[in-house]
Amino acid sequence: MLTKALGQSHAKAILMGEHSVVYGEPAIAIPLLNINMIVTIILRHDHQQLIKSRYYNGSLSDLAGAYEGVRQLIVFLLGKFNNPDLGFELTLNSQIPQERGMGSSAATSIAVIRAFYELFEEPLDRKTLLKMANIEESITHGSPSGIDTATSSSEDPIFFIKNQEVTPFKIDVPGYLVISDTGIMGQTGLAVSAVRHLFDEEPSKTRRLISDLGEAAAAAKIALQTGDLVCLGQLMTKAHSHLRTLGVSHPHLETLVKTAIEKNALGAKLTGSGIGGSIIALAKNLTDAQHIAEALSEVGAQEYWISPLASQTNMEHLI
Ligand code: MEV
């Protein structure tokens, strides 16, 4: 066993297909390679098990609330490696805002699992990584599709269908994404339940919306492959309108989407679970992206990032 170890993962943006992905429809998501989660573990000689983060500083056993899934995951990992009483200090160093549709909890579990596997010098394959990370996601969010953990652990955009092998692919198109945070907590569990409730109340209408969203995600993949940004933008805006009808938008999300479109975005939509959280807007070039970002800031966006659609490595963090 090592005396210290490190695990890393990324934030994510769902380009198309949130919510409908829970019902087996395809989705496209992008890891945001410049917004990271880094977990470090340092062994302690006593048996104290300490967690340090921006939001929590204390013992593993007292970790609760939004972190309950992480606590259970760590207990599970210690048991798996036959070391339930191991003394350690685990630090979560996150650039990902919590509960903003950017995959903070998924990124936490991916980085925690990677760090423990490194600590115990065990090889970790992707299937095991995702299976374990989804245990935490189920505790935290209810019935996750697995898209957040799959994206957060990937270096490339993914085409994702629940319970199927993840397909990473390269994007080779111009265009920029503006990712913008309302500053309002999104609530994944609540949003997923709201859609399920609508499904029970109005099954045929909801089924139609979900299947339209799936078709839009498949069409978006073709638009990305053919470089048709105008079509991609239109699909994004249409998806947002469907998500609004599904009941997962929020007045602040509406303001940001409307503002982005007024400022020449090719399309804009909420990203992630909604009812708060973030939007993404598609801009044809960097100048447009900057204008959109400034306008979003003026109408109350808390934080934003500009990212080339094709390569996440040059992402600019503006606030
Ligand atoms: C959350 O980032 C995405 C949802 O589709 C839930 C899920 O897929 O697990 C809303």
Boltz pocket constraint, residues with backbone or C-beta under 6 A from the ligand:
constraints:
  - pocket:
      binder: B
      contacts: [[A, 14], [A, 17], [A, 18], [A, 19], [A, 20], [A, 21], [A, 22], [A, 101], [A, 103], [A, 143], [A, 144], [A, 145], [A, 146], [A, 147], [A, 148], [A, 188], [A, 191], [A, 192], [A, 272], [A, 273]]
      max_distance: 6.0
